[in-house]
Amino acid sequence: MTEIDRGGYSVEDFERQFNPRQAVPDHQPKIDSRVIASAEARCRIEGVYDLRYGPGPLEVLDVYPAEAENAPVQFYIHGGYWRAQDKSDVSFLAEPFTAAGACVVIINYDLCPNASLPEIMAETVRALIWTRENIAEWGGDPEQIFISGNSAGAHLGAMLLARDWAADGQPDDIIKGAALLTGVYDPTPVMGITVNDAVRLTPDMIGAVSPMLNLPRRDLPLLVPVGGAETTEWIKQTRAYVDLCQANGINAQFMDVPGADHFDMTAAMGDEAGPVLPAILQQMGL
C-alpha cells in the first residue's frame, strides 16, 4: 500500500473508514438480497440485455424500454469499488423507474485490475454516447438523459459530469441531471487500503480521476445522498464534494438517508417509501 496521511487513524481504523466491506460486517446478505430481487424483477419487466457499446469484454449494457415514446432516460452505473459487482445485480432498480414512465439503461464496465480506473472512466463515456445515439429505438429521449450511480458508480458519474462533452462531439448538456449515491469523491485514501491491491491507483493518477479536482463543468440538478450510518470519513467526503460544488455555482443537494449504511444505499434508490427514489423521479419530471 502507498504511504499516505491517515489523519491519526490506525491502519485498521483507516481501512474501516474507507472500505465499506470492513465497516459493514453483514454486507453479504444485503448484496445477495439485491441479486435475488434483480432476478425476480427480470422475470416481471421487459429487458434487452448485453447490448455492446465498446470493445472491452464487459462493455455491454441492458436497456429496459419505456412504455411510451420520448421517455426520460435513467442511466445507472453500478458500484463495487471498480473491482466487483455486475449490472445484473441491480436490475431491480429498473422496475420503479419504468413503472413511472422512464427508459432505463444499466451498464457494465471492465473491472480492476483488468482495467485501470482511467480506462473504466473512458468506457462510461462510450456507454453514455452510445445511449444518446441509440436509446430512441427503445422509447428513450436522447435529449433527456439523467445519470445515477452508487459508490464507485457515483464516482464514475461525477467524472461524467466533469467531462468536456463538446470535445467528444456531443452537446454540453448531454446530461440533464444526476444522482450520485454515497460516492468516492476523493480517491486518495484508496491508496492506503487493501482495495488498492486491485485498483492500483498511484499518486500521479489522482489529478485525472478525482471528482474533488474535477467538478461538474456546468450547473445542473445534482442530488448527492449518503447514508446516515456510513463511516465518519465517508460522510465527510460527500459533504466536502457538495460544499465545493455549491461554492462553484453547481446546484448540488446533500441528502442524508437516516440509518442507511453503505450497502443499504443501492436499495434506497429503488425504495418508493424512502427519500431517494421520489427525489430522482422528481428530478426527471416524473
C-alpha positions as CSV (number, residue, x, y, z in Angstrom):
1,M,0.0,0.0,0.0
2,T,1.2,3.6,-0.7
3,E,2.1,5.5,2.4
4,I,-0.5,8.3,2.8
5,D,-1.6,10.6,5.7
6,R,-4.1,8.5,7.7
7,G,-5.2,11.5,9.8
8,G,-4.4,9.9,13.1
9,Y,-6.3,6.7,12.3
10,S,-4.6,3.3,12.9
11,V,-4.1,1.2,9.8
12,E,-7.1,-0.9,10.8
13,D,-9.4,2.1,11.6
14,F,-8.4,3.8,8.3
15,E,-9.3,0.6,6.4
16,R,-12.7,0.6,8.1
17,Q,-13.4,4.2,7.3
18,F,-12.8,3.8,3.6
19,N,-13.6,0.1,3.0
20,P,-17.3,-0.5,3.3
21,R,-16.9,-4.3,3.4
22,Q,-14.9,-3.8,6.6
23,A,-17.3,-1.2,8.0
24,V,-20.4,-3.4,7.5
25,P,-19.7,-6.9,8.5
26,D,-23.1,-8.2,7.4
27,H,-22.8,-6.8,3.9
28,Q,-23.0,-10.1,2.0
29,P,-26.7,-10.9,2.8
30,K,-27.6,-7.4,1.6
31,I,-25.8,-8.0,-1.7
32,D,-27.4,-11.4,-2.0
33,S,-30.9,-9.9,-1.5
34,R,-30.3,-7.5,-4.3
35,V,-29.2,-10.3,-6.6
36,I,-32.4,-12.2,-5.8
37,A,-34.6,-9.2,-6.2
38,S,-33.0,-8.4,-9.6
39,A,-33.5,-11.9,-10.9
40,E,-37.2,-11.7,-9.9
41,A,-37.5,-8.2,-11.5
42,R,-36.2,-9.5,-14.8
43,C,-39.0,-12.1,-14.8
44,R,-41.6,-9.3,-14.5
45,I,-40.3,-6.5,-16.7
46,E,-39.1,-6.3,-20.3
47,G,-35.4,-6.0,-20.8
48,V,-32.9,-6.1,-23.7
49,Y,-29.7,-7.5,-22.4
50,D,-25.9,-7.3,-23.2
51,L,-26.0,-4.7,-25.9
52,R,-22.4,-3.9,-26.8
53,Y,-21.3,-0.3,-26.6
54,G,-17.5,-0.8,-26.8
55,P,-14.7,-3.3,-27.5
56,G,-13.9,-4.3,-23.9
57,P,-15.0,-7.7,-22.6
58,L,-17.6,-6.1,-20.2
59,E,-18.5,-3.1,-22.3
60,V,-22.2,-4.1,-22.5
61,L,-25.4,-2.7,-21.1
62,D,-29.0,-3.6,-20.5
63,V,-32.0,-1.5,-21.7
64,Y,-35.4,-1.5,-20.0
65,P,-37.6,0.1,-22.6
66,A,-40.2,2.8,-21.9
67,E,-43.8,2.1,-22.5
68,A,-44.3,5.3,-24.4
69,E,-42.1,7.3,-26.8
70,N,-39.8,10.1,-25.8
71,A,-39.4,9.0,-22.2
72,P,-36.7,10.4,-20.0
73,V,-33.8,8.1,-19.6
74,Q,-32.2,6.9,-16.4
75,F,-28.6,5.8,-17.0
76,Y,-27.2,3.8,-14.0
77,I,-23.6,2.8,-13.1
78,H,-23.2,0.1,-10.5
79,G,-20.7,0.2,-7.6
80,G,-18.2,-2.4,-6.2
81,Y,-15.1,-0.2,-5.8
82,W,-14.4,-0.5,-9.5
83,R,-13.4,-4.1,-8.9
84,A,-16.6,-6.1,-8.3
85,Q,-20.4,-6.4,-9.0
86,D,-22.3,-6.6,-12.2
87,K,-25.3,-4.9,-13.9
88,S,-27.4,-8.0,-13.3
89,D,-27.0,-7.4,-9.5
90,V,-29.1,-4.2,-9.8
91,S,-31.8,-5.0,-12.3
92,F,-34.4,-4.4,-9.6
93,L,-33.8,-0.7,-9.9
94,A,-35.3,-0.6,-13.3
95,E,-38.8,-1.6,-12.2
96,P,-39.9,1.5,-10.3
97,F,-38.4,3.8,-13.0
98,T,-40.1,2.0,-15.9
99,A,-43.3,2.0,-13.9
100,A,-43.0,5.7,-13.6
101,G,-42.6,6.2,-17.3
102,A,-38.8,6.2,-17.8
103,C,-36.5,4.2,-20.0
104,V,-33.6,2.7,-18.0
105,V,-30.0,1.8,-19.0
106,I,-27.8,-0.1,-16.6
107,I,-24.2,-0.5,-17.7
108,N,-21.3,-2.9,-17.1
109,Y,-17.7,-1.9,-17.4
110,D,-14.4,-3.7,-17.2
111,L,-13.2,-4.2,-13.7
112,C,-9.9,-3.6,-11.9
113,P,-7.3,-5.0,-12.1
114,N,-8.1,-6.0,-15.7
115,A,-8.8,-2.3,-16.5
116,S,-7.3,0.8,-14.9
117,L,-9.6,3.5,-13.4
118,P,-8.9,5.9,-16.3
119,E,-9.8,3.1,-18.8
120,I,-13.0,2.4,-16.9
121,M,-13.9,6.2,-17.0
122,A,-13.4,6.1,-20.8
123,E,-15.7,3.1,-21.0
124,T,-18.5,5.0,-19.2
125,V,-18.1,7.9,-21.7
126,R,-18.5,5.4,-24.6
127,A,-21.6,4.0,-22.8
128,L,-23.2,7.4,-22.5
129,I,-22.5,8.4,-26.0
130,W,-23.9,5.0,-27.2
131,T,-27.0,5.7,-25.2
132,R,-27.6,9.1,-26.7
133,E,-27.2,7.8,-30.2
134,N,-29.3,4.6,-29.8
135,I,-31.8,4.9,-27.0
136,A,-34.6,6.3,-29.2
137,E,-35.0,2.7,-30.5
138,W,-36.4,1.7,-27.1
139,G,-38.6,4.8,-26.5
140,G,-35.9,6.9,-24.7
141,D,-35.5,10.6,-25.4
142,P,-31.8,11.2,-26.2
143,E,-32.4,14.8,-25.1
144,Q,-33.5,13.7,-21.6
145,I,-30.7,11.7,-20.2
146,F,-30.3,11.6,-16.4
147,I,-27.4,9.7,-14.8
148,S,-27.0,7.9,-11.4
149,G,-24.5,5.7,-9.7
150,N,-23.8,4.1,-6.4
151,S,-20.4,4.2,-4.6
152,A,-17.8,3.6,-7.3
153,G,-20.6,4.2,-9.8
154,A,-21.2,7.6,-8.2
155,H,-17.5,8.4,-8.7
156,L,-17.8,7.5,-12.4
157,G,-21.0,9.5,-12.7
158,A,-19.2,12.5,-11.1
159,M,-16.4,12.2,-13.7
160,L,-19.0,12.2,-16.5
161,L,-20.3,15.5,-15.1
162,A,-16.7,16.8,-15.4
163,R,-16.3,15.7,-19.0
164,D,-15.8,18.2,-21.8
165,W,-18.5,16.7,-24.0
166,A,-18.0,19.2,-26.8
167,A,-14.6,17.7,-27.3
168,D,-16.4,14.4,-27.9
169,G,-18.7,16.0,-30.5
170,Q,-21.6,15.9,-28.0
171,P,-23.8,18.7,-26.6
172,D,-22.5,20.3,-23.4
173,D,-25.9,19.4,-21.7
174,I,-25.9,15.7,-22.7
175,I,-26.6,15.1,-19.0
176,K,-29.7,16.8,-17.8
177,G,-29.5,15.8,-14.1
178,A,-27.6,13.4,-11.8
179,A,-27.9,11.5,-8.6
180,L,-24.7,10.4,-7.0
181,L,-25.2,8.0,-4.2
182,T,-22.6,7.6,-1.4
183,G,-19.8,8.2,-3.8
184,V,-16.0,8.2,-3.8
185,Y,-15.2,11.8,-4.3
186,D,-11.6,11.9,-3.2
187,P,-9.9,8.6,-4.3
188,T,-6.7,9.4,-2.5
189,P,-7.4,7.3,0.6
190,V,-7.9,4.2,-1.6
191,M,-4.1,4.1,-2.0
192,G,-3.9,3.4,1.7
193,I,-6.3,0.5,2.0
194,T,-6.3,-3.1,0.7
195,V,-8.8,-2.3,-2.1
196,N,-5.8,-0.8,-3.9
197,D,-4.3,-4.3,-4.4
198,A,-6.9,-4.5,-7.3
199,V,-7.5,-0.8,-8.2
200,R,-3.8,0.1,-8.4
201,L,-4.2,3.8,-8.0
202,T,-1.0,5.8,-8.0
203,P,-0.3,9.4,-6.9
204,D,0.2,10.6,-10.4
205,M,-3.3,9.4,-11.4
206,I,-5.2,11.3,-8.7
207,G,-5.4,14.6,-10.6
208,A,-7.2,13.0,-13.5
209,V,-9.6,10.7,-11.6
210,S,-10.7,12.8,-8.5
211,P,-14.1,14.4,-8.6
212,M,-12.9,16.9,-6.0
213,L,-10.4,18.1,-8.5
214,N,-12.7,17.8,-11.5
215,L,-16.0,19.4,-10.7
216,P,-19.1,19.4,-12.9
217,R,-18.5,21.6,-15.9
218,R,-21.9,23.2,-15.7
219,D,-24.7,23.8,-13.3
220,L,-27.4,21.1,-13.4
221,P,-29.8,19.4,-10.9
222,L,-27.5,17.2,-8.7
223,L,-28.7,15.1,-5.9
224,V,-26.0,13.7,-3.6
225,P,-27.4,11.3,-1.0
226,V,-25.3,9.5,1.7
227,G,-26.3,7.0,4.4
228,G,-26.6,8.3,7.9
229,A,-24.9,5.1,9.1
230,E,-21.9,5.5,6.8
231,T,-18.5,6.0,8.4
232,T,-17.5,9.5,9.5
233,E,-14.9,9.9,6.8
234,W,-17.2,8.7,4.1
235,I,-19.9,11.2,5.1
236,K,-17.2,13.9,5.2
237,Q,-16.3,13.2,1.6
238,T,-19.8,13.6,0.5
239,R,-20.3,16.9,2.4
240,A,-17.0,18.2,1.1
241,Y,-17.9,17.5,-2.5
242,V,-21.3,19.1,-2.1
243,D,-19.8,22.2,-0.5
244,L,-17.2,22.5,-3.2
245,C,-19.9,22.2,-5.9
246,Q,-22.1,24.8,-4.3
247,A,-19.1,27.2,-3.9
248,N,-18.6,26.9,-7.6
249,G,-22.1,27.5,-8.7
250,I,-23.3,23.9,-9.0
251,N,-26.8,23.2,-7.7
252,A,-25.8,20.2,-5.6
253,Q,-28.2,19.0,-2.9
254,F,-26.9,17.0,0.0
255,M,-29.3,14.3,1.3
256,D,-28.9,12.3,4.5
257,V,-30.6,8.9,4.4
258,P,-31.2,8.1,8.1
259,G,-30.0,4.8,9.4
260,A,-28.7,3.6,6.0
261,D,-25.3,2.0,5.8
262,H,-23.2,1.8,2.6
263,F,-25.0,-1.4,1.4
264,D,-28.4,-0.1,2.1
265,M,-27.9,2.8,-0.3
266,T,-28.3,0.8,-3.5
267,A,-31.7,-0.5,-2.3
268,A,-32.6,3.1,-1.3
269,M,-32.6,4.1,-4.9
270,G,-35.4,1.6,-5.6
271,D,-37.4,2.3,-2.4
272,E,-40.6,4.1,-3.2
273,A,-41.1,4.8,0.5
274,G,-37.7,6.3,1.0
275,P,-36.4,9.8,0.2
276,V,-34.1,8.9,-2.7
277,L,-36.3,7.4,-5.4
278,P,-39.0,10.1,-5.2
279,A,-36.3,12.8,-5.4
280,I,-34.8,11.3,-8.5
281,L,-38.2,10.9,-10.2
282,Q,-39.0,14.5,-9.4
283,Q,-35.6,15.5,-11.0
284,M,-36.7,13.6,-14.1
285,G,-40.1,15.3,-14.2
286,L,-41.9,12.0,-13.4
